[in-house]
Amino acid sequence: MASTKEYLDFVLEQLSGLDEISNRAMMGEYILYYRGRVFGGIYDDRLLVKPVPTAVKLMPDASMELPYEGAKEMILVNDVDNREYLRELVEAMYEELPAPKKKKK
């Protein structure tokens, strides 16, 4: 099941307090970036984030879910209605996110 543009718009609105949030559509889903680094995505109308240590610490009881078949598990964010929480979560994760890979020529 693909994610809806409406859910993407809702999540982006919730994250609107952060500068440099961007997204890219990929096979019916959406990859989410903060300051050029991938922090998560929207898969089947669920917000999933990378399981970096800070995210695990901030959401110790969150469930781990597969974004799609064959992928690594990610953390399901249940509290998407809480703007302040989402902002703090993404900001706290930033330093632990991998830097973007250099594109080959």
BELHUWO-V204747 format. One record per residue. N is the residue number from 1. RES is the residue in three letters. SS is DSSP state (A for helix, B for strand, O for the rest). NEAR is the number of other ideal C-beta (glycine too) atoms within 8 Angstrom. Layout:
N;RES;SS;NEAR, N;RES;SS;NEAR
This chain:
1;MET;O;4, 2;ALA;O;7, 3;SER;O;12, 4;THR;O;7, 5;LYS;A;5, 6;GLU;A;6, 7;TYR;A;10, 8;LEU;A;12, 9;ASP;A;8, 10;PHE;A;9, 11;VAL;A;12, 12;LEU;A;10, 13;GLU;A;7, 14;GLN;A;10, 15;LEU;O;13, 16;SER;O;8, 17;GLY;O;6, 18;LEU;O;10, 19;ASP;O;4, 20;GLU;O;8, 21;ILE;B;12, 22;SER;B;6, 23;ASN;B;11, 24;ARG;B;7, 25;ALA;B;6, 26;MET;B;7, 27;MET;O;4, 28;GLY;O;6, 29;GLU;B;14, 30;TYR;B;11, 31;ILE;B;9, 32;LEU;B;14, 33;TYR;B;13, 34;TYR;B;14, 35;ARG;O;7, 36;GLY;O;6, 37;ARG;B;11, 38;VAL;B;11, 39;PHE;B;12, 40;GLY;B;11, 41;GLY;B;12, 42;ILE;B;15, 43;TYR;B;10, 44;ASP;O;7, 45;ASP;O;8, 46;ARG;B;8, 47;LEU;B;10, 48;LEU;B;13, 49;VAL;B;13, 50;LYS;O;11, 51;PRO;O;9, 52;VAL;O;9, 53;PRO;A;6, 54;THR;A;10, 55;ALA;A;14, 56;VAL;A;10, 57;LYS;A;7, 58;LEU;A;9, 59;MET;O;10, 60;PRO;O;6, 61;ASP;O;3, 62;ALA;O;9, 63;SER;O;5, 64;MET;B;8, 65;GLU;B;10, 66;LEU;B;7, 67;PRO;O;9, 68;TYR;O;7, 69;GLU;O;4, 70;GLY;O;3, 71;ALA;O;8, 72;LYS;O;3, 73;GLU;B;8, 74;MET;B;15, 75;ILE;B;15, 76;LEU;B;11, 77;VAL;O;13, 78;ASN;O;5, 79;ASP;O;7, 80;VAL;O;10, 81;ASP;O;5, 82;ASN;O;7, 83;ARG;A;10, 84;GLU;A;7, 85;TYR;A;8, 86;LEU;A;13, 87;ARG;A;11, 88;GLU;A;9, 89;LEU;A;13, 90;VAL;A;14, 91;GLU;A;9, 92;ALA;A;9, 93;MET;A;15, 94;TYR;A;11, 95;GLU;A;5, 96;GLU;A;7, 97;LEU;O;12, 98;PRO;O;5, 99;ALA;O;5, 100;PRO;O;7, 101;LYS;O;4, 102;LYS;O;4, 103;LYS;O;4, 104;LYS;O;3, 105;LYS;O;2
